[in-house]
Amino acid sequence: MASGNTLTVSVVSATSQVWEGEAKSVVARTTEGEMGILPGHEPVLAMLGAGEVRITDAEGQSTTALANDGFLSVAQDRVTIVAREASLSA
């Protein structure tokens, strides 16, 4: 469970878990534009646009995943990204 200053993040594709862990922030492209998410973010459900999901983990390391055709959900410091196609960027 996330503490007051982190997010619990899960990025999944139709076939696998791509990334899961605690994070300081998430930036994702939605159909409405780029969205930054920090702890305490209001609940939201958005459709993903094609592009990158940038995750800064609890230690400050950056991870990038490519995600396409899905949705992003934020509620109670939990971020769930479900995409038809998702993979970690090299």
C-alpha positions in Angstrom: 0.0 0.0 0.0 1.3 3.5 -0.8 2.3 5.8 1.9 1.4 9.4 1.9 4.2 10.4 -0.4 4.3 7.6 -3.0 2.0 6.0 -5.5 1.4 2.3 -6.0 1.7 1.8 -9.8 0.8 -1.1 -12.0 1.3 -1.1 -15.8 -0.2 -4.1 -17.6 -0.7 -5.3 -21.2 -3.3 -7.7 -22.4 -0.8 -10.5 -21.9 1.5 -9.5 -19.0 2.5 -7.4 -16.1 4.9 -4.8 -17.5 5.9 -2.8 -14.3 4.7 -2.7 -10.8 6.0 -0.8 -7.7 6.1 2.3 -5.6 6.6 5.6 -7.4 7.0 9.3 -6.7 5.3 10.3 -10.0 3.8 9.1 -13.3 3.4 11.0 -16.5 1.2 9.5 -19.2 -0.3 10.6 -22.5 -4.1 10.5 -22.7 -6.4 11.3 -25.5 -6.8 14.8 -23.9 -3.0 15.4 -23.6 -0.2 14.6 -21.2 -1.1 14.1 -17.6 1.2 14.2 -14.6 0.2 12.3 -11.4 1.6 12.9 -8.0 0.5 11.4 -4.6 -2.8 12.9 -3.5 -4.1 13.3 -7.1 -7.9 13.4 -7.5 -9.5 10.2 -8.8 -9.6 10.1 -12.6 -10.3 7.6 -15.4 -8.8 8.5 -18.8 -8.3 6.9 -22.1 -4.6 6.4 -23.1 -3.2 8.0 -26.2 -0.3 6.2 -27.9 3.0 7.1 -26.3 5.2 6.8 -23.3 4.4 6.4 -19.7 7.2 7.8 -17.5 7.5 6.5 -14.0 9.8 8.0 -11.4 10.2 5.3 -8.7 10.5 5.8 -5.0 14.3 5.9 -5.3 14.2 8.5 -8.0 15.1 6.2 -10.9 13.2 6.8 -14.1 11.4 4.0 -16.1 9.7 4.4 -19.4 7.0 2.1 -20.8 5.3 2.3 -24.2 1.6 1.9 -23.9 -1.1 1.9 -26.6 -4.9 1.5 -26.6 -6.1 1.4 -23.1 -7.0 3.4 -20.0 -5.5 5.0 -16.9 -7.1 4.9 -13.5 -6.1 7.0 -10.4 -7.7 6.4 -7.0 -6.4 6.7 -3.5 -2.7 6.9 -4.6 -3.1 3.9 -6.8 -2.3 4.3 -10.5 -3.4 1.5 -12.9 -2.5 1.6 -16.6 -4.1 -1.1 -18.7 -3.2 -1.2 -22.4 -3.7 -3.6 -25.2 0.0 -3.3 -26.0 2.5 -2.2 -23.4 6.3 -2.9 -23.0 9.3 -1.4 -21.2 11.3 1.0 -23.4 14.9 0.0 -24.0 
